[in-house]
Amino acid sequence: MKFSEIIYQKAELELKKRRLQAEKLCEARRKDFVAKHPELLDIEAEMKNTALSVIKCIGAGSQKMDINLVAKRNLEAQEAKKQLIVAAGYPEDYLDTPYSCKLCNDSGILNGKLCQCHIQLLQQLSVGELSCSPMLAKSSFEAFDVNLYTDIKDRALGFSPREYMRGCYEMLKAYAENFTPQSNSFFFCGGTGLGKTHLALAVLNRLTSRGFSVYYNTAGKIVKQLKNESFSKADSSLEEEINSSDLVIIDDLGAEFASEFGSAALNELISDAILNAKAMIIISNLSVSELESRYGQRLTSRLNGFEVLEFIGEDIRQKLK
């Protein structure tokens, strides 16, 4: 599983933020509690003194019974603290530091390896702003309803949109379940509101849950980022993000503002990703011939190695309202 350096840096900052917030909250709770229940200080002083006594007993070679007696006093003090907190109407761990992850205390490291919370954070950050979007949470294979497509057979095609989309759904679900960085690439095309982005994000969700890193963005935002990078000296780059991803998803190709810079930049980015054998999903409302008119034959010739899925039917978003 690979992530760009910028993703690791963002994860470190987020973990630090979590730790500081948890420690600040703990300090505020303790200050408020002591103000109302000052006897807590006496109990904690007893806990501290008995803990030090145990250490001194061991160092002095005292009898085992002496150590046990001191340890018993320490346990009694701990129990008295819990009872005081509960009696005040709080859970017994109220004054513990409320770390988000109880396994690593928000350090991100457990037994010398990345904690699962750290890995999950890296996966979330790898899909950028989309990780905070309700659209991502809703776009799963389980939430995809093929019954929204009509079951009336299309005479020209010889099958119904529902039957066809069920096949697309099953194909992409199997693709996500069996994905490797060497898997084939897809070009999703068809009109708006036919489920292209939903199924692409369903693939993304399944892959990130399996530990793969996925780069997702719209063509318009990619062009904007490339333009910003061309005028700055940033330590990280879009190229680095894409190179560190197992799957690259580019949405809304052709919907971005038409410009010579944008067309050339997207052409080069996609061509480089294909030459580097990146598994990709490219999504567009335009057909291959329409893309050729806009971006030229170089790009569309690169798409010849993609599996084309043309989404059909009527805008299912109207049925979801």
N, C-alpha and C positions, 0 to 999 in steps of 0.2 A: 504494500500500500504506500503510495508516494504522494506527498503534498509539497507545494512550493514553500520556499523560505518565508515568504510573506504570510502564508497561512499559519505556519508554526509561530511566527512572531505575534500574530493576532490572537492565537490561542493562548500564548504565554501571558499576554496583557489581560485577556478575559479571566484567566485563572487567578491572576494577581488581584484583579478587581473583585472577584468573588471572595477571595480570602480576606481582603481589607474590609469589605462590607460585612462579612460574617463577624470579624473581630470587633468592628465598630459597634455592631448591634449587641454583641455580647457585653461589651464594656458599658453601654447605655443601660442594658437590663440590670447588670450587676450594681451599678451606681444607684439606680432607682430602688432596687430591692434592699440594699444595705441601709438606705435612708429610712425605710419603713421597718426593717428587721435587723438592727445593728448587732444582734446576738450572733448573726452569721459570722462576723469577724472572729469571735471567740472560738466558734466551732472550727473554722478554717485554721486558726492558730494552733489548735490542738492537733488537727490533721498534719500540719507541717512539722510540729515538734515531734510527734510520734514517728513520722516517716524518717526524720533525721536520727531519732533514737535507734531505730532498726538498723540503720547504716552503721552507727557507732557501735552497736552491740556486735555486729558481724565483724567489724574491724578490730574490736577488742577481744574477740574470741570468747564471748560470753556464752553461758549455757543456752541450749536451744529453748528451754522453757522461758527464759527471760525475753528472748526475741519474740516468742509466740504471744507473751503477755502484752508487749508493746504493740505488736501487730494487731492484736485484738482491740486495743484501745483505738487504734487508727480506724479499724473497720467500724467501730461503734460511732466514731465521730463522722465518718462518711454517711452512715445510716441516719444520724441525727440531722445532717445537712439535707438529705433527701426528704425527711419527714417535715422539716421546717418549710421547705419549698412547696411541698404538696399541701401542707396545712394552709399556706398562703393562697392556695387556689391555682397553682401552676403545675405543669407536668414536671416530674422529677429531674429531667434533663434541661430545664428552662435556662439554667445559668451556664450550660455547656456552650461552647462556640458553635453556632448553627451553620456549619459548613454544608455546602450543597452536596458534596460527596463525602459520606462518612468513612469510606474506605481509605482515601488518600488525603483527607482534610484539605481538599482543593489545591493540592500541590501538583496533581496531574501525574504523579509517579507512585507506583505501588510495586514493592519488591524489586526495585531496580528497573522496572519496565513501565511503559505508558499505561496509566490507569484507563479503564473503559470509558470513564467520563471525559478524559482527554481525547481519546479516539473519536468519541461521538461529537465533541466540539470541533475537531478538525474536519470531520465529515460535514457538519453544518456550515462551517465557514467556507468550505470548498465550493458551495453553491451560492455564495455571496448573499446579496440582498434577498434572494428568493427564499432563503431559509426562514425568513420572518414573514413570508407571505402566506395568507390563508389558502391561496391557490395551491401551494405545494402540499399542504396537509390534506386537501380535498382530492388531489390527483393521485389516486391509487388504483390498482387493478380492481380491488374490491368495490370501489365506488363507480366504476365504469359500467353503465347500463346499456347493453346492446338493444334492449327493448325500446329505446328511444328512437331507433331507426325503423323505418317502415318495413313490413314484411311482404309488401306488394312486389311481385317480381317485375324487374325491369326487362321489357321485351328485347331491347337491344343487347343487354348484358347476359340475359338468360338466368339471372338470379336476383334476389332481393338485396337491398342495401343492408338489412339486418343480417342476412346470411353471410354476406361479404365481410361486414365489419366484425362479425363473430370470428371469422377466420383471421383477420388482422389482429384482433385482441389475443387470440390463442397463440399466434406466432410471436408477438412481442412479449407475452408473458413467459413463454419458453425461452426466448432470447435473454430476458433478464435473469431467469433462473440458472441458465447455463453459460452466462457471459464470461468471457476472458478478454484481456486486452487485445487479443488477436481476432476477436469476433468481427463479423462483417458489418458494413455500414448501411444506413437507410436514408432514403430521401422521401419525406412525407410531403405530399402535395394535395391540393383540393381546395374547395371553397372554405369560407370562414365558418366557425361554429360546428365543425364536424368531428372534433375530438382529437385533433393532431397533437396539440400541446398537452392535453390531458394524458394521453398514452405515453408521450415522451417523458413527462414528469413521473408517470407511474414506473417507467423503466429506471429513471433517476432514483426514485425512492427505494426501489428494490435493490439497486446496485449499492447505494450508500449503506443500506442495512447489512449488506454482505461484505462491507469493508472496502469497496472500490471508491475511488475518487472520480467525481464527475464535474466537468466544467459546463455550466449552462449560462447563456445570455442571449439577448435578442441582437439581431444584426445592427440595429440602430445604436444600442449602447456600446457594442463592440467598436463601431466606427468612431463614436465619441471618445472612447478610451484610447484608441490608436492615435487619434488626432491630438489628444492631450499629451500622450507619450512622445509624440514627434516634436513637441515644444518644451519638453522637460527632460531632466536627467534622473528619472526615478530609479531606485535600487531594484525594484521588481518590474516585471513587464507582463503583458498579456501573453506573450510567447512563452514565458516561464510557466504561467498558470496552465496553459494548454499542454505544454510538454510534460507537466507533472500529473496530468489527468489520464485516467484509463479510458474515459469516454468523453467526447466533446459534443455538446448539443447546441446548435445555432438555430434560434427561433426567428420567425418572421423575416426570412431573407427576401428582400425585394420590397419590404414595407418601409425601409429606412429612407431618409431624404436622399434623393438622387443627386450624386455629385461625382465628379471625376476622381477625387481623392477616395471617397467611400467605395466606389466600384473597384478601383485598383487595389485598395487595402484589403477588402474582403476577398477578392480574387486571389491575392497573394497568400493571405492567411489560410484559406481553405486548401489551396494547392499545396502549401507547405505541410499542412496537417496530413493530407492524403499521402504525400511523398514520405512522410515519417511513419506511415502505416498506422495512423490513429483511427480507432473505431469512432465513427461519427453518426450523428442523426441530424440531418438538415431539414428544417421545416419551412415551407413556403406556401403561400396562396397562389403562386404562379406555377405554371407548367414548365417543363424542361425547355420547350421552345421559347416561352416568354422570358425565361431566365437567360437564354442565349442572346435574345435581342437586347437585353439590358447589360449583361456582363461579358458577352462574347463567347466564342466557341471554346476557348481555353478552359473555362470553368465547367461548362456542360460536358466537355469530353472527359473531364476528371470524374464527373458523376456517373459515367458509364459503368463504373465498377460498383455502384451502389445498388441496393435492392430498392426499387421504387414501389411505394405504397400510395396509391391514389385514393384518398378518402372520398366516399360518395354519400349521397343522401341529402336531407334537408338540414338546415341549421338547428341542431338539437338544443342549443342554448335557449331558444324561444320556448321549448317545452319545459325547461327547468325553471322558468320564471313563475 
